[in-house]
Amino acid sequence: MAHAIATNESATVNVGQRVELDQTKTVLLVGVGGQGTILAGNVLAMTASAAGLDVKVSEIHGMSQRGGSVSTIIRMGEKVDTMVCDPGCADVVVAFEAIEALRAQQFLKDGGKLFVNDETIIPVPVNIGTARMPENVGGKLDAVGAVKIDAGRIAREAGSPRSTNVVLVGALSTALPFTVEEWEDAIRRRVPPKTIEANLVAFARGREAAGA
Amino acid sequence: MQKQLLSGNEAIAQGAWEAGVAVGAGYPGTPSTETLENLVRKDNVYCEWAPNEKVALEVGIGAMMGGVRSLVTMKHVGVNVAADPFMSVANTGVNAGLVILAADDPSCYSSQNEQDSRHYAAFARIPCLDPSDSQEAYEFTRRAFDISEEFDAPVMLHETMRIAHTKTMAEVEGVRTEVAPRDYTTQIPKYVMMPAMAVGRTAATNEREDRLLAFADETDLNRIEMRDPSIGVVVAGALYNHVREALPEASVLKLGLTWPLPAGKLAEFAASVDKLYVVEEACTYFETRVRALGIPVATPPKGRLPRSGEIMPMHIRTAFGIAEPVHIAPAEGLPPRPPAFCVGCPHRLVYCELRRMKAIVTGDIGCYTLGAVAPYRAVDSVIDMGASLSMAHGMELAGTSERTKRPVVGVIGDSTFAHSGITSLLGTVYNGGVGTLCILDNRTTAMTGTQGNPVNGVKLAEQMAGKSPLDEPSGKPLDLVKLCEAIGVDEVIQVDSQNLKDIRAALKTAIGHKDLLSVIIFKSPCRLIDRSRKPMPVIRDCRRCGTCIQIGCPALGKDETGFAVIDPNQCIGCGQCVQSCPFGCIQKEG
């Protein structure tokens, strides 16, 4: 019998050595289950690995996906050791929701960058009266230097409300040393074929919103 | 060679496939689930979900005994379920290679305990391999099959959540080596574990242990990395990466084979460092064994590492007196965001009614475990798969319902019922037990990602091909009503779990029948497999009583004045809030 080949094509990478990082970079994506953090993490990981970097991506599956807080850690560099992120170790935090941004603020490295989707999803404990929303969320975000991105509105205006996560990938892209083409290549490989154009627009709008 | 970004589970599937594995069996369980889901998509290998881990392992044992390489996958608590065949196959040894994946979950991201499954490998005296990343997961899986056949032993492949669900770069050959099936001959002394033969196999296991001890000292699975000799760390698995991060100058004995431990290499390493430490999480697996070899284990200068939960690099830094990086203080006063029943979840109204009735609920393992948290707080126990039904019987024997004037109700999901609930129910029927038991049949194994199971009849390969349990079944979905009747349950009621009136009536009927054993099957599909939406209901003249809010729907909230409001982005029009409003203020549109 002939040897069969089985590979996960979307995960196969072209090994190059175009991007060099003098230090391992850590990106933390946080949000609420169902917001698309995993896809965003995949796009970043594919971008970094296609640029020839060592990459580790740690995800949380299982029970916490049921509307709970979720996080994905992406670390990249010449040689990455740990796959987790301790307080004070994230070069970039991208929060898909405002409360989750505050919950993750301690992970930011001194001088790190925090992008936050300017949207609040009320946790169930608040609705049922066992917990309260904090006051002045916007002010608290300002105090930690968060860059607010109105990703939901931007995605809707770009005609693809489900691309909120890719708008945030666009914002994230401004803080990392990969070219627009490298990001776009990863998006093309990762999102459903019919949504490629809409996602590329969302990505571009996200970059603009982050000041690129 | 192909360089890929693979999760540990994907890498294990790739390694097993390349090693010529012909049969894969398992039961879904975080963090092991994706292994078989990846393997089944490859050519020339057959994979199936078993009803439980014991059955899966027995299928694997049959396949390896019949001559082909087999992989059996389970989460750590699944090893408990499979422990009976596990302990015996450790003594019979193998024909073709048998590898058992045990996936642990330190910090209990999705589990009921933090057990370290390697204790089972030590208990059964079978080799245990412990990869540190996906490259090793791939390589160790391939080697595990060879080791299994070389040493005539099943091999435990041990991983934790951080290995299973971390994607790292892995170079894989991408080529499968077909392994010809081994000849089958009847070998009664090897495979028939009746007393005389079993004792004979203990001798074989003893002899095997001696060979494995020698192997442990020779194999490159264990390696000494000498750097600064003042600190020596013994470590395995994901924690190896954390030690490299936190203590880059430390010397390390990295163990890839974690049973048996390499006595000679440990002594050599201990002699070449000033102090020897172990880094491990939620257990003292290494510490007790290294000490038992007469090798002192030092306590880190600033105190012990945590003994529960995942160990992070920061814990290691702290224990060794290395300053934390500067960071912003954690925000205070944030509302927690625990997992919750999805919008439209068919479990919600059942728990609302059990709460209203003040039932004592013996619960079980699955999404519906969330009935234990606010706003329901309607689950009194969660112990293990199937315990809901047998424990309800035990509480009946204790007379709890009479003393508390509260009904005792066992609540179990469909997949969990197939896993271990059927035998529990059989025990209650057999012994003339009575009471009320509920099967929440949402047509899927929801918690682990909507897998097929014997109740919905969707086989693993069909599941991965995108078949929904709501499609016309091609397999043999289990008829729960007929099964319960055939077992001898006195009263079987089937109810739509999206209909609050029917839920209430069924529970009232069953609990009223104090001399009968009643099973209520609450049937309605999980919202992860039925994504249909209906128009959002309209709230008029809300009286601010808050009753609807207490059904715990993520789409329902209150505005500043206390009026109930529906989040149009989340609402799917399921109508649960419509049924819960005591004043009829929430109405379906149109």
Chai-1 contact restraints between the chains, C-beta under 6 A:
chainA,res_idxA,chainB,res_idxB,connection_type,confidence,min_distance_angstrom,max_distance_angstrom,comment,restraint_id
A,M1,B,E178,contact,1.0,0.0,6.0,A-B,restraint_1
A,H3,B,V175,contact,1.0,0.0,6.0,A-B,restraint_2
A,H3,B,R176,contact,1.0,0.0,6.0,A-B,restraint_3
A,A4,B,D43,contact,1.0,0.0,6.0,A-B,restraint_4
A,A4,B,R176,contact,1.0,0.0,6.0,A-B,restraint_5
A,I5,B,G174,contact,1.0,0.0,6.0,A-B,restraint_6
A,A6,B,K42,contact,1.0,0.0,6.0,A-B,restraint_7
A,T7,B,Q2,contact,1.0,0.0,6.0,A-B,restraint_8
A,T7,B,G174,contact,1.0,0.0,6.0,A-B,restraint_9
A,A11,B,Q4,contact,1.0,0.0,6.0,A-B,restraint_10
A,A11,B,L5,contact,1.0,0.0,6.0,A-B,restraint_11
A,T12,B,Q2,contact,1.0,0.0,6.0,A-B,restraint_12
A,T12,B,Q4,contact,1.0,0.0,6.0,A-B,restraint_13
A,V13,B,K3,contact,1.0,0.0,6.0,A-B,restraint_14
A,V15,B,K3,contact,1.0,0.0,6.0,A-B,restraint_15
A,A45,B,L5,contact,1.0,0.0,6.0,A-B,restraint_16
A,S49,B,L5,contact,1.0,0.0,6.0,A-B,restraint_17
A,D54,B,M169,contact,1.0,0.0,6.0,A-B,restraint_18
A,K56,B,T166,contact,1.0,0.0,6.0,A-B,restraint_19
A,K56,B,T168,contact,1.0,0.0,6.0,A-B,restraint_20
A,V57,B,K167,contact,1.0,0.0,6.0,A-B,restraint_21
A,S58,B,T166,contact,1.0,0.0,6.0,A-B,restraint_22
A,E59,B,H165,contact,1.0,0.0,6.0,A-B,restraint_23
A,I60,B,Y109,contact,1.0,0.0,6.0,A-B,restraint_24
A,H61,B,T30,contact,1.0,0.0,6.0,A-B,restraint_25
A,H61,B,H165,contact,1.0,0.0,6.0,A-B,restraint_26
A,G62,B,T30,contact,1.0,0.0,6.0,A-B,restraint_27
A,G62,B,Y109,contact,1.0,0.0,6.0,A-B,restraint_28
A,G62,B,S110,contact,1.0,0.0,6.0,A-B,restraint_29
A,M63,B,S110,contact,1.0,0.0,6.0,A-B,restraint_30
A,M63,B,P339,contact,1.0,0.0,6.0,A-B,restraint_31
A,S64,B,P339,contact,1.0,0.0,6.0,A-B,restraint_32
A,R66,B,P339,contact,1.0,0.0,6.0,A-B,restraint_33
A,G67,B,P339,contact,1.0,0.0,6.0,A-B,restraint_34
A,G67,B,A340,contact,1.0,0.0,6.0,A-B,restraint_35
A,G67,B,P554,contact,1.0,0.0,6.0,A-B,restraint_36
A,G68,B,R337,contact,1.0,0.0,6.0,A-B,restraint_37
A,G68,B,P338,contact,1.0,0.0,6.0,A-B,restraint_38
A,G68,B,P339,contact,1.0,0.0,6.0,A-B,restraint_39
A,S69,B,R337,contact,1.0,0.0,6.0,A-B,restraint_40
A,D81,B,N241,contact,1.0,0.0,6.0,A-B,restraint_41
A,D81,B,R244,contact,1.0,0.0,6.0,A-B,restraint_42
A,D81,B,E245,contact,1.0,0.0,6.0,A-B,restraint_43
A,T82,B,N241,contact,1.0,0.0,6.0,A-B,restraint_44
A,T82,B,H242,contact,1.0,0.0,6.0,A-B,restraint_45
A,T82,B,E245,contact,1.0,0.0,6.0,A-B,restraint_46
A,T82,B,P313,contact,1.0,0.0,6.0,A-B,restraint_47
A,M83,B,T166,contact,1.0,0.0,6.0,A-B,restraint_48
A,V84,B,M312,contact,1.0,0.0,6.0,A-B,restraint_49
A,D86,B,M312,contact,1.0,0.0,6.0,A-B,restraint_50
A,D86,B,P313,contact,1.0,0.0,6.0,A-B,restraint_51
A,D86,B,M314,contact,1.0,0.0,6.0,A-B,restraint_52
A,P87,B,H327,contact,1.0,0.0,6.0,A-B,restraint_53
A,G88,B,P325,contact,1.0,0.0,6.0,A-B,restraint_54
A,G88,B,V326,contact,1.0,0.0,6.0,A-B,restraint_55
A,G88,B,H327,contact,1.0,0.0,6.0,A-B,restraint_56
A,L102,B,A331,contact,1.0,0.0,6.0,A-B,restraint_57
A,L102,B,L334,contact,1.0,0.0,6.0,A-B,restraint_58
A,R103,B,L334,contact,1.0,0.0,6.0,A-B,restraint_59
A,Q105,B,I328,contact,1.0,0.0,6.0,A-B,restraint_60
A,Q105,B,A331,contact,1.0,0.0,6.0,A-B,restraint_61
A,Q106,B,H327,contact,1.0,0.0,6.0,A-B,restraint_62
A,Q106,B,I328,contact,1.0,0.0,6.0,A-B,restraint_63
A,Q106,B,P330,contact,1.0,0.0,6.0,A-B,restraint_64
A,D110,B,V326,contact,1.0,0.0,6.0,A-B,restraint_65
A,I122,B,G557,contact,1.0,0.0,6.0,A-B,restraint_66
A,P123,B,P335,contact,1.0,0.0,6.0,A-B,restraint_67
A,P123,B,R337,contact,1.0,0.0,6.0,A-B,restraint_68
A,V124,B,A340,contact,1.0,0.0,6.0,A-B,restraint_69
A,V124,B,G552,contact,1.0,0.0,6.0,A-B,restraint_70
A,V124,B,P554,contact,1.0,0.0,6.0,A-B,restraint_71
A,P125,B,P335,contact,1.0,0.0,6.0,A-B,restraint_72
A,P125,B,P336,contact,1.0,0.0,6.0,A-B,restraint_73
A,V126,B,P335,contact,1.0,0.0,6.0,A-B,restraint_74
A,N127,B,I549,contact,1.0,0.0,6.0,A-B,restraint_75
A,N127,B,G557,contact,1.0,0.0,6.0,A-B,restraint_76
A,I128,B,A374,contact,1.0,0.0,6.0,A-B,restraint_77
A,I128,B,P375,contact,1.0,0.0,6.0,A-B,restraint_78
A,I128,B,I549,contact,1.0,0.0,6.0,A-B,restraint_79
A,I128,B,G552,contact,1.0,0.0,6.0,A-B,restraint_80
A,T130,B,A374,contact,1.0,0.0,6.0,A-B,restraint_81
A,A131,B,P335,contact,1.0,0.0,6.0,A-B,restraint_82
A,P134,B,G333,contact,1.0,0.0,6.0,A-B,restraint_83
A,V144,B,I328,contact,1.0,0.0,6.0,A-B,restraint_84
